[in-house]
Amino acid sequence: MREIISSSEERRAQLCAQLGLSELFIDVARFCALTGFSASTVYEQIREQRFCLPVTKMGRKPYVAVEDFLDWYCERSAPMRAVEHDQPN
């Protein structure tokens, strides 16, 4: 189990370095730069409480925790698993 945790932590560290993430939170502008989402769409989804990640407000500005972002990013970029379907005879 220790190898899995170590491997997971190592992968996160590599991803942080690759994406240039050294802070604990990222703002909407940084989120958009990393994902290609438009800021207006992100703000609209936050306002309507439909945003894909938990949001923390510091003052009036919304932020996303880097840990939450990494979980979401890794989940979205993981290869899709093949789904087996029953074939009709």
N, CA, C and O atoms as a Tinker XYZ file with bonds, in Angstrom:
   356  protein
     1  N      0.826000   -1.198000    0.000000    73     2
     2  CA     0.000000    0.000000    0.000000    64     1     3
     3  C      0.866000    1.256000    0.000000    63     2     4     5
     4  O      0.498000    2.272000   -0.589000    81     3
     5  N      2.002000    1.181000    0.655000    73     3     6
     6  CA     2.875000    2.342000    0.729000    64     5     7
     7  C      3.358000    2.771000   -0.651000    63     6     8     9
     8  O      3.486000    3.965000   -0.919000    81     7
     9  N      3.629000    1.796000   -1.540000    73     7    10
    10  CA     4.081000    2.104000   -2.885000    64     9    11
    11  C      3.013000    2.861000   -3.662000    63    10    12    13
    12  O      3.327000    3.782000   -4.416000    81    11
    13  N      1.755000    2.479000   -3.481000    73    11    14
    14  CA     0.654000    3.143000   -4.176000    64    13    15
    15  C      0.559000    4.592000   -3.729000    63    14    16    17
    16  O      0.428000    5.494000   -4.556000    81    15
    17  N      0.622000    4.817000   -2.429000    73    15    18
    18  CA     0.543000    6.179000   -1.899000    64    17    19
    19  C      1.726000    6.990000   -2.405000    63    18    20    21
    20  O      1.563000    8.122000   -2.860000    81    19
    21  N      2.914000    6.409000   -2.325000    73    19    22
    22  CA     4.106000    7.094000   -2.779000    64    21    23
    23  C      4.005000    7.426000   -4.268000    63    22    24    25
    24  O      4.340000    8.533000   -4.690000    81    23
    25  N      3.547000    6.470000   -5.045000    73    23    26
    26  CA     3.404000    6.672000   -6.482000    64    25    27
    27  C      2.389000    7.768000   -6.773000    63    26    28    29
    28  O      2.614000    8.607000   -7.645000    81    27
    29  N      1.276000    7.767000   -6.052000    73    27    30
    30  CA     0.238000    8.772000   -6.233000    64    29    31
    31  C      0.757000   10.157000   -5.863000    63    30    32    33
    32  O      0.518000   11.127000   -6.581000    81    31
    33  N      1.461000   10.244000   -4.752000    73    31    34
    34  CA     2.023000   11.527000   -4.325000    64    33    35
    35  C      3.076000   12.007000   -5.310000    63    34    36    37
    36  O      3.168000   13.200000   -5.596000    81    35
    37  N      3.862000   11.088000   -5.822000    73    35    38
    38  CA     4.882000   11.448000   -6.807000    64    37    39
    39  C      4.236000   11.960000   -8.089000    63    38    40    41
    40  O      4.700000   12.934000   -8.683000    81    39
    41  N      3.166000   11.298000   -8.509000    73    39    42
    42  CA     2.464000   11.719000   -9.719000    64    41    43
    43  C      1.863000   13.114000   -9.542000    63    42    44    45
    44  O      1.912000   13.933000  -10.460000    81    43
    45  N      1.294000   13.385000   -8.357000    73    43    46
    46  CA     0.745000   14.712000   -8.072000    64    45    47
    47  C      1.836000   15.772000   -8.092000    63    46    48    49
    48  O      1.637000   16.862000   -8.627000    81    47
    49  N      2.988000   15.455000   -7.510000    73    47    50
    50  CA     4.104000   16.400000   -7.484000    64    49    51
    51  C      4.580000   16.695000   -8.909000    63    50    52    53
    52  O      4.871000   17.843000   -9.244000    81    51
    53  N      4.657000   15.671000   -9.733000    73    51    54
    54  CA     5.057000   15.869000  -11.133000    64    53    55
    55  C      4.042000   16.732000  -11.867000    63    54    56    57
    56  O      4.412000   17.616000  -12.640000    81    55
    57  N      2.766000   16.476000  -11.623000    73    55    58
    58  CA     1.713000   17.256000  -12.269000    64    57    59
    59  C      1.759000   18.712000  -11.819000    63    58    60    61
    60  O      1.602000   19.622000  -12.634000    81    59
    61  N      1.973000   18.933000  -10.529000    73    59    62
    62  CA     2.102000   20.311000  -10.016000    64    61    63
    63  C      3.255000   21.028000  -10.704000    63    62    64    65
    64  O      3.121000   22.184000  -11.107000    81    63
    65  N      4.382000   20.347000  -10.839000    73    63    66
    66  CA     5.539000   20.952000  -11.493000    64    65    67
    67  C      5.237000   21.218000  -12.966000    63    66    68    69
    68  O      5.575000   22.278000  -13.494000    81    67
    69  N      4.611000   20.268000  -13.613000    73    67    70
    70  CA     4.297000   20.408000  -15.037000    64    69    71
    71  C      3.340000   21.574000  -15.289000    63    70    72    73
    72  O      3.496000   22.309000  -16.263000    81    71
    73  N      2.350000   21.740000  -14.408000    73    71    74
    74  CA     1.349000   22.799000  -14.571000    64    73    75
    75  C      1.768000   24.112000  -13.905000    63    74    76    77
    76  O      1.085000   25.126000  -14.045000    81    75
    77  N      2.875000   24.091000  -13.193000    73    75    78
    78  CA     3.347000   25.298000  -12.522000    64    77    79
    79  C      2.514000   25.671000  -11.315000    63    78    80    81
    80  O      2.322000   26.854000  -11.034000    81    79
    81  N      2.015000   24.675000  -10.597000    73    79    82
    82  CA     1.175000   24.930000   -9.425000    64    81    83
    83  C      2.024000   24.836000   -8.159000    63    82    84    85
    84  O      2.476000   23.754000   -7.786000    81    83
    85  N      2.234000   25.967000   -7.509000    73    83    86
    86  CA     3.008000   25.968000   -6.269000    64    85    87
    87  C      2.206000   26.533000   -5.101000    63    86    88    89
    88  O      2.664000   26.508000   -3.959000    81    87
    89  N      1.018000   27.039000   -5.384000    73    87    90
    90  CA     0.188000   27.639000   -4.346000    64    89    91
    91  C     -0.876000   26.644000   -3.869000    63    90    92    93
    92  O     -1.037000   25.569000   -4.446000    81    91
    93  N     -1.596000   27.020000   -2.812000    73    91    94
    94  CA    -2.653000   26.153000   -2.278000    64    93    95
    95  C     -3.977000   26.352000   -3.001000    63    94    96    97
    96  O     -4.794000   25.434000   -3.068000    81    95
    97  N     -4.194000   27.546000   -3.542000    73    95    98
    98  CA    -5.438000   27.873000   -4.231000    64    97    99
    99  C     -5.123000   28.498000   -5.584000    63    98   100   101
   100  O     -4.088000   29.141000   -5.756000    81    99
   101  N     -6.029000   28.302000   -6.542000    73    99   102
   102  CA    -5.913000   28.994000   -7.828000    64   101   103
   103  C     -7.187000   29.798000   -8.055000    63   102   104   105
   104  O     -8.279000   29.392000   -7.656000    81   103
   105  N     -7.023000   30.939000   -8.702000    73   103   106
   106  CA    -8.191000   31.771000   -8.982000    64   105   107
   107  C     -8.807000   31.373000  -10.324000    63   106   108   109
   108  O     -8.297000   30.489000  -11.013000    81   107
   109  N     -9.883000   32.019000  -10.678000    73   107   110
   110  CA   -10.606000   31.678000  -11.901000    64   109   111
   111  C     -9.726000   31.880000  -13.137000    63   110   112   113
   112  O     -9.753000   31.063000  -14.058000    81   111
   113  N     -8.957000   32.949000  -13.160000    73   111   114
   114  CA    -8.095000   33.211000  -14.321000    64   113   115
   115  C     -7.095000   32.073000  -14.530000    63   114   116   117
   116  O     -6.870000   31.643000  -15.662000    81   115
   117  N     -6.500000   31.588000  -13.447000    73   115   118
   118  CA    -5.532000   30.478000  -13.539000    64   117   119
   119  C     -6.244000   29.190000  -13.934000    63   118   120   121
   120  O     -5.736000   28.432000  -14.760000    81   119
   121  N     -7.417000   28.934000  -13.353000    73   119   122
   122  CA    -8.202000   27.754000  -13.706000    64   121   123
   123  C     -8.491000   27.760000  -15.206000    63   122   124   125
   124  O     -8.337000   26.741000  -15.880000    81   123
   125  N     -8.905000   28.902000  -15.714000    73   123   126
   126  CA    -9.229000   29.019000  -17.146000    64   125   127
   127  C     -7.993000   28.820000  -18.012000    63   126   128   129
   128  O     -8.068000   28.187000  -19.065000    81   127
   129  N     -6.866000   29.350000  -17.581000    73   127   130
   130  CA    -5.632000   29.182000  -18.344000    64   129   131
   131  C     -5.210000   27.717000  -18.412000    63   130   132   133
   132  O     -4.671000   27.265000  -19.422000    81   131
   133  N     -5.458000   26.981000  -17.336000    73   131   134
   134  CA    -5.067000   25.572000  -17.292000    64   133   135
   135  C     -6.035000   24.656000  -18.034000    63   134   136   137
   136  O     -5.639000   23.594000  -18.516000    81   135
   137  N     -7.294000   25.060000  -18.129000    73   135   138
   138  CA    -8.318000   24.157000  -18.667000    64   137   139
   139  C     -8.895000   24.577000  -20.009000    63   138   140   141
   140  O     -9.442000   23.745000  -20.733000    81   139
   141  N     -8.782000   25.849000  -20.351000    73   139   142
   142  CA    -9.391000   26.324000  -21.587000    64   141   143
   143  C    -10.835000   26.756000  -21.423000    63   142   144   145
   144  O    -11.473000   27.151000  -22.399000    81   143
   145  N    -11.367000   26.691000  -20.204000    73   143   146
   146  CA   -12.719000   27.175000  -19.942000    64   145   147
   147  C    -12.726000   28.694000  -20.064000    63   146   148   149
   148  O    -11.701000   29.339000  -19.845000    81   147
   149  N    -13.861000   29.262000  -20.408000    73   147   150
   150  CA   -13.954000   30.724000  -20.432000    64   149   151
   151  C    -14.338000   31.221000  -19.037000    63   150   152   153
   152  O    -15.096000   30.570000  -18.319000    81   151
   153  N    -13.808000   32.372000  -18.672000    73   151   154
   154  CA   -14.080000   32.948000  -17.350000    64   153   155
   155  C    -15.563000   33.213000  -17.158000    63   154   156   157
   156  O    -16.098000   32.988000  -16.073000    81   155
   157  N    -16.236000   33.692000  -18.207000    73   155   158
   158  CA   -17.668000   33.991000  -18.068000    64   157   159
   159  C    -18.461000   32.727000  -17.758000    63   158   160   161
   160  O    -19.400000   32.761000  -16.963000    81   159
   161  N    -18.089000   31.615000  -18.379000    73   159   162
   162  CA   -18.769000   30.342000  -18.106000    64   161   163
   163  C    -18.516000   29.894000  -16.673000    63   162   164   165
   164  O    -19.438000   29.460000  -15.983000    81   163
   165  N    -17.281000   29.997000  -16.230000    73   163   166
   166  CA   -16.929000   29.592000  -14.865000    64   165   167
   167  C    -17.690000   30.435000  -13.851000    63   166   168   169
   168  O    -18.281000   29.897000  -12.915000    81   167
   169  N    -17.681000   31.762000  -14.033000    73   167   170
   170  CA   -18.401000   32.635000  -13.092000    64   169   171
   171  C    -19.895000   32.343000  -13.094000    63   170   172   173
   172  O    -20.533000   32.358000  -12.041000    81   171
   173  N    -20.451000   32.082000  -14.255000    73   171   174
   174  CA   -21.875000   31.752000  -14.340000    64   173   175
   175  C    -22.170000   30.454000  -13.584000    63   174   176   177
   176  O    -23.146000   30.377000  -12.837000    81   175
   177  N    -21.330000   29.443000  -13.777000    73   175   178
   178  CA   -21.541000   28.167000  -13.083000    64   177   179
   179  C    -21.364000   28.317000  -11.575000    63   178   180   181
   180  O    -22.086000   27.685000  -10.804000    81   179
   181  N    -20.425000   29.135000  -11.152000    73   179   182
   182  CA   -20.253000   29.381000   -9.716000    64   181   183
   183  C    -21.490000   30.069000   -9.162000    63   182   184   185
   184  O    -22.006000   29.684000   -8.113000    81   183
   185  N    -21.963000   31.085000   -9.869000    73   183   186
   186  CA   -23.146000   31.839000   -9.428000    64   185   187
   187  C    -24.367000   30.927000   -9.323000    63   186   188   189
   188  O    -25.162000   31.051000   -8.390000    81   187
   189  N    -24.514000   30.009000  -10.281000    73   187   190
   190  CA   -25.660000   29.090000  -10.291000    64   189   191
   191  C    -25.404000   27.816000   -9.486000    63   190   192   193
   192  O    -26.228000   26.901000   -9.489000    81   191
   193  N    -24.264000   27.759000   -8.799000    73   191   194
   194  CA   -23.870000   26.613000   -7.975000    64   193   195
   195  C    -23.836000   25.320000   -8.782000    63   194   196   197
   196  O    -24.250000   24.265000   -8.303000    81   195
   197  N    -23.336000   25.416000  -10.017000    73   195   198
   198  CA   -23.193000   24.253000  -10.885000    64   197   199
   199  C    -21.732000   23.989000  -11.237000    63   198   200   201
   200  O    -21.448000   23.152000  -12.093000    81   199
   201  N    -20.813000   24.685000  -10.596000    73   199   202
   202  CA   -19.403000   24.543000  -10.931000    64   201   203
   203  C    -18.910000   23.168000  -10.515000    63   202   204   205
   204  O    -19.374000   22.614000   -9.519000    81   203
   205  N    -17.976000   22.619000  -11.269000    73   203   206
   206  CA   -17.514000   21.243000  -11.086000    64   205   207
   207  C    -16.654000   21.027000   -9.843000    63   206   208   209
   208  O    -16.384000   19.883000   -9.477000    81   207
   209  N    -16.225000   22.089000   -9.198000    73   207   210
   210  CA   -15.352000   21.980000   -8.029000    64   209   211
   211  C    -15.843000   22.863000   -6.893000    63   210   212   213
   212  O    -16.525000   23.860000   -7.131000    81   211
   213  N    -15.496000   22.501000   -5.647000    73   211   214
   214  CA   -15.827000   23.388000   -4.523000    64   213   215
   215  C    -15.073000   24.710000   -4.657000    63   214   216   217
   216  O    -13.920000   24.737000   -5.086000    81   215
   217  N    -15.729000   25.791000   -4.289000    73   215   218
   218  CA   -15.161000   27.133000   -4.410000    64   217   219
   219  C    -15.035000   27.756000   -3.029000    63   218   220   221
   220  O    -15.941000   27.655000   -2.202000    81   219
   221  N    -13.901000   28.398000   -2.792000    73   219   222
   222  CA   -13.670000   29.145000   -1.563000    64   221   223
   223  C    -13.540000   30.607000   -1.943000    63   222   224   225
   224  O    -12.777000   30.954000   -2.845000    81   223
   225  N    -14.285000   31.465000   -1.257000    73   223   226
   226  CA   -14.176000   32.898000   -1.543000    64   225   227
   227  C    -13.239000   33.538000   -0.533000    63   226   228   229
   228  O    -13.341000   33.323000    0.675000    81   227
   229  N    -12.326000   34.330000   -1.070000    73   227   230
   230  CA   -11.430000   35.134000   -0.246000    64   229   231
   231  C    -11.735000   36.567000   -0.634000    63   230   232   233
   232  O    -11.370000   37.033000   -1.713000    81   231
   233  N    -12.407000   37.246000    0.263000    73   231   234
   234  CA   -12.969000   38.546000   -0.104000    64   233   235
   235  C    -14.138000   38.258000   -1.035000    63   234   236   237
   236  O    -15.026000   37.476000   -0.698000    81   235
   237  N    -14.139000   38.876000   -2.181000    73   235   238
   238  CA   -15.207000   38.621000   -3.159000    64   237   239
   239  C    -14.746000   37.697000   -4.281000    63   238   240   241
   240  O    -15.528000   37.354000   -5.167000    81   239
   241  N    -13.479000   37.297000   -4.243000    73   239   242
   242  CA   -12.885000   36.537000   -5.334000    64   241   243
   243  C    -12.948000   35.031000   -5.064000    63   242   244   245
   244  O    -12.532000   34.582000   -3.996000    81   243
   245  N    -13.466000   34.237000   -6.026000    73   243   246
   246  CA   -13.537000   32.782000   -5.848000    64   245   247
   247  C    -12.212000   32.099000   -6.180000    63   246   248   249
   248  O    -11.510000   32.479000   -7.117000    81   247
   249  N    -11.898000   31.093000   -5.392000    73   247   250
   250  CA   -10.694000   30.285000   -5.584000    64   249   251
   251  C    -11.055000   28.806000   -5.509000    63   250   252   253
   252  O    -12.058000   28.419000   -4.911000    81   251
   253  N    -10.204000   27.991000   -6.137000    73   251   254
   254  CA   -10.337000   26.538000   -6.076000    64   253   255
   255  C     -9.080000   25.997000   -5.414000    63   254   256   257
   256  O     -7.971000   26.423000   -5.739000    81   255
   257  N     -9.248000   25.058000   -4.484000    73   255   258
   258  CA    -8.091000   24.432000   -3.840000    64   257   259
   259  C     -7.334000   23.601000   -4.874000    63   258   260   261
   260  O     -7.942000   22.882000   -5.667000    81   259
   261  N     -6.021000   23.703000   -4.861000    73   259   262
   262  CA    -5.195000   22.959000   -5.812000    64   261   263
   263  C     -5.439000   21.460000   -5.669000    63   262   264   265
   264  O     -5.480000   20.749000   -6.673000    81   263
   265  N     -5.601000   20.970000   -4.455000    73   263   266
   266  CA    -5.863000   19.531000   -4.245000    64   265   267
   267  C     -7.142000   19.096000   -4.959000    63   266   268   269
   268  O     -7.169000   18.052000   -5.611000    81   267
   269  N     -8.199000   19.899000   -4.834000    73   267   270
   270  CA    -9.456000   19.591000   -5.526000    64   269   271
   271  C     -9.263000   19.636000   -7.038000    63   270   272   273
   272  O     -9.758000   18.778000   -7.769000    81   271
   273  N     -8.529000   20.661000   -7.492000    73   271   274
   274  CA    -8.261000   20.784000   -8.926000    64   273   275
   275  C     -7.500000   19.574000   -9.438000    63   274   276   277
   276  O     -7.844000   19.035000  -10.489000    81   275
   277  N     -6.463000   19.130000   -8.712000    73   275   278
   278  CA    -5.670000   17.980000   -9.147000    64   277   279
   279  C     -6.512000   16.714000   -9.212000    63   278   280   281
   280  O     -6.387000   15.937000  -10.159000    81   279
   281  N     -7.365000   16.498000   -8.219000    73   279   282
   282  CA    -8.258000   15.328000   -8.248000    64   281   283
   283  C     -9.122000   15.360000   -9.496000    63   282   284   285
   284  O     -9.226000   14.367000  -10.216000    81   283
   285  N     -9.742000   16.508000   -9.749000    73   283   286
   286  CA   -10.627000   16.668000  -10.906000    64   285   287
   287  C     -9.849000   16.521000  -12.207000    63   286   288   289
   288  O    -10.306000   15.842000  -13.127000    81   287
   289  N     -8.686000   17.146000  -12.293000    73   287   290
   290  CA    -7.865000   17.119000  -13.499000    64   289   291
   291  C     -7.414000   15.691000  -13.818000    63   290   292   293
   292  O     -7.472000   15.259000  -14.969000    81   291
   293  N     -6.969000   14.968000  -12.799000    73   291   294
   294  CA    -6.511000   13.591000  -13.002000    64   293   295
   295  C     -7.670000   12.690000  -13.424000    63   294   296   297
   296  O     -7.510000   11.817000  -14.277000    81   295
   297  N     -8.825000   12.908000  -12.826000    73   295   298
   298  CA   -10.000000   12.113000  -13.172000    64   297   299
   299  C    -10.397000   12.337000  -14.624000    63   298   300   301
   300  O    -10.728000   11.386000  -15.332000    81   299
   301  N    -10.367000   13.580000  -15.069000    73   299   302
   302  CA   -10.753000   13.914000  -16.446000    64   301   303
   303  C     -9.728000   13.463000  -17.466000    63   302   304   305
   304  O    -10.086000   13.152000  -18.602000    81   303
   305  N     -8.449000   13.420000  -17.081000    73   303   306
   306  CA    -7.427000   13.061000  -18.053000    64   305   307
   307  C     -7.052000   11.585000  -18.008000    63   306   308   309
   308  O     -6.194000   11.136000  -18.769000    81   307
   309  N     -7.692000   10.832000  -17.118000    73   307   310
   310  CA    -7.437000    9.390000  -17.068000    64   309   311
   311  C     -8.036000    8.736000  -18.308000    63   310   312   313
   312  O     -9.100000    9.143000  -18.774000    81   311
   313  N     -7.360000    7.729000  -18.837000    73   311   314
   314  CA    -7.922000    7.058000  -20.013000    64   313   315
   315  C     -9.249000    6.389000  -19.669000    63   314   316   317
   316  O     -9.423000    5.837000  -18.582000    81   315
   317  N    -10.161000    6.450000  -20.600000    73   315   318
   318  CA   -11.468000    5.834000  -20.375000    64   317   319
   319  C    -11.330000    4.329000  -20.462000    63   318   320   321
   320  O    -10.616000    3.809000  -21.319000    81   319
   321  N    -12.007000    3.642000  -19.583000    73   319   322
   322  CA   -11.979000    2.187000  -19.596000    64   321   323
   323  C    -12.982000    1.672000  -20.620000    63   322   324   325
   324  O    -14.058000    2.241000  -20.809000    81   323
   325  N    -12.607000    0.603000  -21.259000    73   323   326
   326  CA   -13.501000   -0.021000  -22.230000    64   325   327
   327  C    -14.679000   -0.634000  -21.498000    63   326   328   329
   328  O    -14.520000   -1.242000  -20.439000    81   327
   329  N    -15.848000   -0.472000  -22.063000    73   327   330
   330  CA   -17.059000   -1.050000  -21.483000    64   329   331
   331  C    -17.470000   -2.212000  -22.365000    63   330   332   333
   332  O    -17.606000   -2.086000  -23.582000    81   331
   333  N    -17.662000   -3.339000  -21.716000    73   331   334
   334  CA   -18.085000   -4.505000  -22.480000    64   333   335
   335  C    -19.578000   -4.485000  -22.674000    63   334   336   337
   336  O    -20.333000   -4.237000  -21.734000    81   335
   337  N    -20.007000   -4.749000  -23.901000    73   335   338
   338  CA   -21.415000   -4.808000  -24.223000    64   337   339
   339  C    -21.750000   -6.203000  -24.703000    63   338   340   341
   340  O    -20.946000   -6.860000  -25.364000    81   339
   341  N    -22.931000   -6.641000  -24.367000    73   339   342
   342  CA   -23.380000   -7.934000  -24.891000    64   341   343
   343  C    -23.659000   -7.770000  -26.382000    63   342   344   345
   344  O    -24.364000   -6.851000  -26.798000    81   343
   345  N    -23.115000   -8.644000  -27.148000    73   343   346
   346  CA   -23.326000   -8.608000  -28.584000    64   345   347
   347  C    -24.515000   -9.496000  -28.935000    63   346   348   349
   348  O    -24.585000  -10.639000  -28.483000    81   347
   349  N    -25.443000   -8.990000  -29.730000    73   347   350
   350  CA   -26.572000   -9.838000  -30.138000    64   349   351
   351  C    -26.071000  -10.963000  -31.045000    63   350   352   353
   352  O    -25.151000  -10.773000  -31.840000    81   351
   353  N    -26.692000  -12.133000  -30.913000    73   351   354
   354  CA   -26.311000  -13.283000  -31.741000    64   353   355
   355  C    -27.039000  -13.304000  -33.034000    63   354   356
   356  O    -26.832000  -14.207000  -33.844000    81   355
